[in-house]
Amino acid sequence: MGIVHVELFEFKPLATQEEVQQVCDRMMSLKDRCIHPKTHMPYLKTAIGGADVCPEGLRGRISHVFVSEFDTPEDRKFYLEEDPAFREAVESIEGIVERRQVVEFEPGEF
């Protein structure tokens, strides 16, 4: 089983639609841009995302979700601590994203 990494974004009230779209495009491009240092191949097992469509009204100000999956804890560690594509993406959201909340889990592990 892999590790599922979930990022929830709340955009700043004054963020333009163009800025929001640029952030979303950058986050979605990580699947191809995050390259494993040893294999020199993309290493995100899954990378999906989208705008919230839940009718329950429980999202607060969270509006967008991005989900990535890693095969190993080592891959996740590299992503969070060293991957230049991920670092660039995180730095680029400054001033546009009000709040970034992250949760992770291993499927079936409680």
ROMISE-200082 format. One record per residue: residue number from 1; residue in three letters; x, y, z of N, C-alpha, C, CB in turn. Coordinates in steps of 0.05 Angstrom, whole numbers. Atoms other than C-alpha are relative to their C-alpha. Last residue first. Glycine has a CB too. Example, Ala and Ser with C-alpha at 12.3 -4.5 7.8 and 13.67 -1.06 7.14 Angstrom:
2
   k   r     nu     nv     nw    cau    cav    caw     cu     cv     cw    cbu    cbv    cbw
   2 ser    -16    -24     -1    273    -21    143    -15     22     14      9      9    -29
   1 ala     18    -24      0    246    -90    156     18     24      0    -20      1     25
This chain:
110
   k   r     nu     nv     nw    cau    cav    caw     cu     cv     cw    cbu    cbv    cbw
 110 phe     16    -16    -19   -130     58    223     14      1     27    -28    -10      3
 109 glu    -14     -2    -26    -90     33    163    -15     19     18     30      9     -4
 108 gly      6     24    -17   -135     11    105     14      0     27      8    -24    -14
 107 pro     26     13      3   -105     61     56     -2    -25     17     -5     -7    -29
 106 glu     -6     25     14    -43     95     85    -27    -15     -1     23    -17     15
 105 phe      8     25    -12    -60    166    103     10    -23    -17    -31     -1      3
 104 glu    -11     24     14    -39    238     92    -11    -25     14     31     -1      0
 103 val      3     25    -15    -69    305    110     11    -23    -17    -31     -5      8
 102 val     -9     25     11    -50    374     86     -5    -23     20     31      2     -6
 101 gln      2     20    -20    -83    442     96      7    -27    -13    -29     -2     12
 100 arg     -6     26     12    -63    501     55      0    -20     22     28      1    -16
  99 arg     -5     23    -18    -93    567     75      4    -25    -16    -23     -3     21
  98 glu      3    -10    -28    -97    636     43      8    -22     20    -29      9      4
  97 val     14     20    -17    -70    613    -25      0     11     29     13    -28     -1
  96 ile     25      7     15    -52    670    -73    -17    -19     17      7    -14    -26
  95 gly     14    -24      8      3    708    -35    -26     -6    -15     18     17    -17
  94 glu     -1    -21    -20     48    647    -33    -13     26    -10     30      7      8
  93 ile     27     -5     -9     25    596    -83     -1     22     21    -12    -26     11
  92 ser     16    -16     19     90    599   -122    -28      6      9     -2    -15    -26
  91 glu     -8    -29      0    133    577    -64    -18     17    -17     29      3     -8
  90 val      7    -10    -26     95    511    -57      7     30      2     14    -15     23
  89 ala     30     -2     -2     99    497   -131     -8     12     26    -13    -28     -4
  88 glu      8    -22     17    174    512   -133    -30      4      1      9     -5    -29
  87 arg     -8    -25    -14    187    466    -74     -9     24    -16     31      0      4
  86 phe     19     -4    -22    146    411   -108      7     26     15      0    -24     19
  85 ala     25     -6     13    187    417   -173    -21      6     22    -10    -22    -18
  84 pro      1    -28      9    252    421   -134    -26      8    -12     23      6    -19
  83 asp      8     -2     29    239    355    -98     -2     29     -8    -27    -15     -5
  82 glu    -21     -5     20    279    357    -33     -9      6    -28     18    -22      0
  81 glu    -25    -12    -10    239    355     32     19      9    -22     14    -18     18
  80 leu      4    -21    -19    166    340     15     26     16      7    -11    -11     25
  79 tyr     19    -19     10    176    300    -48     -2     24     18    -28    -13     -4
  78 phe    -14    -16     21    238    265    -23    -18     22    -10      9    -19    -23
  77 lys    -20    -16    -14    201    244     41     15     17    -21     20    -18     15
  76 arg     14    -22    -12    142    220      0     19     19     14    -21    -10     21
  75 asp      9    -17     21    187    177    -43    -14     25     11    -19    -15    -20
  74 glu    -24    -13     11    221    149     18     -7     19    -22     21    -21     -9
  73 pro     -6    -23    -18    154    133     51     24     16    -10      4     -9     28
  72 thr    -15      5    -24    140     89    -10      3     25     18     28    -10     -7
  71 asp     -4     28     -5     93     81    -68     13     -5     26     17    -12    -23
  70 phe    -28      8      2     68    153    -66      2    -30      6     18     16     20
  69 glu     -6     25    -14     -1    179    -80     29     -8     -6    -20    -23    -10
  68 ser    -22     14     12    -22    250    -96      4    -26     16     26     17      1
  67 val     -7     26    -12    -88    284    -83     23    -13    -15    -25    -18      1
  66 phe    -20     14     16   -104    357    -96      9    -24     14     25     19     -7
  65 val    -13     23    -13   -167    391    -69     20    -12    -21    -20    -21      9
  64 his    -13     18     19   -197    459    -85     16    -21     16     20     17    -18
  63 ser     13      2     26   -248    504    -51     12    -19    -19      0     27    -12
  62 ile    -15     18     17   -235    504     24    -14     -3    -27      5    -28     13
  61 arg    -10    -16     23   -273    564     52     19    -17    -18     15     24     10
  60 gly    -11    -26     -9   -317    523     98      9     16    -24     24     -5     20
  59 arg    -28     -4      7   -324    455     65     12     25     12      1      3    -30
  58 leu    -17      3    -23   -387    433    101     29      7     -5     -1    -29     10
  57 gly     -5    -26    -12   -440    456     52     18     -1     24    -25     13      7
  56 glu      6      0    -29   -466    386     39      5     27     13     17    -21     14
  55 pro     24    -16     -6   -470    395    -37     -6      3     30    -24    -12    -13
  54 cys     16     13    -20   -398    373    -50    -24     18      7     17     -6     25
  53 val     27      1     11   -370    401   -115    -20    -13     20     -1    -17    -26
  52 asp     21     13    -17   -302    423    -91    -27      1    -14     -1     14     28
  51 ala     15    -18    -17   -254    443   -147    -22    -16     16    -13     23    -16
  50 gly     23    -15     11   -207    392   -174    -12     18     20    -20    -20    -11
  49 gly      9    -23    -15   -148    346   -164    -24     12    -14     22     20      3
  48 ile     26    -10     10   -112    284   -186     -8     24     16    -21    -23      2
  47 ala      2    -28     -5    -40    258   -181    -26     10    -13     25     16    -11
  46 thr     25    -13      8    -28    184   -175      2     29      6    -24    -13     15
  45 lys     16     23      9     36    141   -170    -27     11    -11     -5    -20     23
  44 leu     26     -2    -13     79    203   -165    -18    -22    -13    -13     29     -4
  43 tyr      4     20    -22    148    178   -186    -26      3     15     22      2     20
  42 pro     21    -10    -18    163    210   -253     -7    -21     21    -25      9    -16
  41 met     27      3     11    227    178   -280    -20     13     19     -7    -31     -4
  40 his      4    -22     19    300    195   -268    -26     -2    -15     23      0    -20
  39 thr     10     11     25    307    127   -234     -3     20    -22    -28    -14      5
  38 lys    -16     24      8    352    151   -178     -9    -11    -27     -3    -22     21
  37 pro    -29     -6      2    330    223   -164     16    -25    -10     11      9     26
  36 his    -14     15    -21    256    208   -179     30      4     -4     -7    -30     -1
  35 ile    -17     21     11    226    263   -223     16    -13     23     19     12    -22
  34 cys    -14     11    -23    168    307   -201     15    -25     -9    -19     -7     24
  33 arg    -24    -15     -7    151    345   -264     15    -10     23     -8     28      5
  32 asp    -21      3     21    102    296   -296     26     14      8    -10     12    -26
  31 lys     -2     29      7     56    285   -236     22     -5    -21    -27    -10    -11
  30 leu    -20     14    -16     72    356   -213      3    -30     -7     -7      3     30
  29 ser    -23      7     16     34    386   -272     21    -15     16     13     26    -11
  28 met      5     23     16    -31    383   -233     24     -8    -17    -24      5    -19
  27 met      3     24    -17     -5    429   -179     -4    -25    -17    -24      4     19
  26 arg    -26      7    -11     20    479   -231     -1    -25     18     11     24     17
  25 asp    -17     12     22    -45    478   -270     27     -8     11      4     21    -22
  24 cys     11     27      6    -85    489   -205     17    -14    -22    -29      1     -9
  23 val     -7     17    -23    -41    547   -184     -9    -29     -6    -13     10     26
  22 gln    -28      5      1    -47    578   -253     10    -18     22     15     27      1
  21 gln     -5     20     21   -122    569   -252     29     -6     -3    -11     11    -27
  20 val     10     26     -9   -128    604   -185      6    -21    -20    -30      1      7
  19 glu    -19      9    -20    -85    662   -210     -8    -28     10      2     20     23
  18 glu    -24      7     15   -129    668   -273     22    -10     20     11     25    -15
  17 gln      5     27     11   -192    666   -230     24     -9    -16    -25      2    -19
  16 thr     15     -1     25   -164    725   -191     -4    -29    -10     15     17    -21
  15 ala    -14     15     21   -143    718   -118    -18      0    -25      6    -29      9
  14 leu     -6    -17     23   -176    774    -78     15    -15    -22     16     24      9
  13 pro     24    -11     12   -211    728    -28      6     17    -26    -14     18     20
  12 lys      5    -27    -11   -146    689    -16    -24     12    -14     25     18     -3
  11 phe    -12    -22     14   -153    617    -39     -6     26     14     -8      1    -29
  10 glu     18    -22     -3   -169    560     10     14     24    -13     -8      6     30
   9 phe     -7    -28      3   -132    498    -12    -24     18      5     12      5    -28
   8 leu     25    -15      2   -137    426     12      8     30     -1    -19     -6     24
   7 glu     -4    -28     -6    -77    380      0    -26     15     -5     23     12    -18
   6 val     23    -16      8    -84    304      5      5     29      9    -26    -10     13
   5 his     -6    -27     -9    -24    257      6    -22     18    -11     29     10    -10
   4 val     16    -19     14    -40    183     -1      3     27     14    -30     -9      0
   3 ile      7    -22    -18     16    136     21    -16     20    -17     25     13     13
   2 gly    -15    -25      1     23     70    -15     -9     20     21     -3     13    -27
   1 met     17    -24      0      0      0      0     18     25      0    -19      0     24
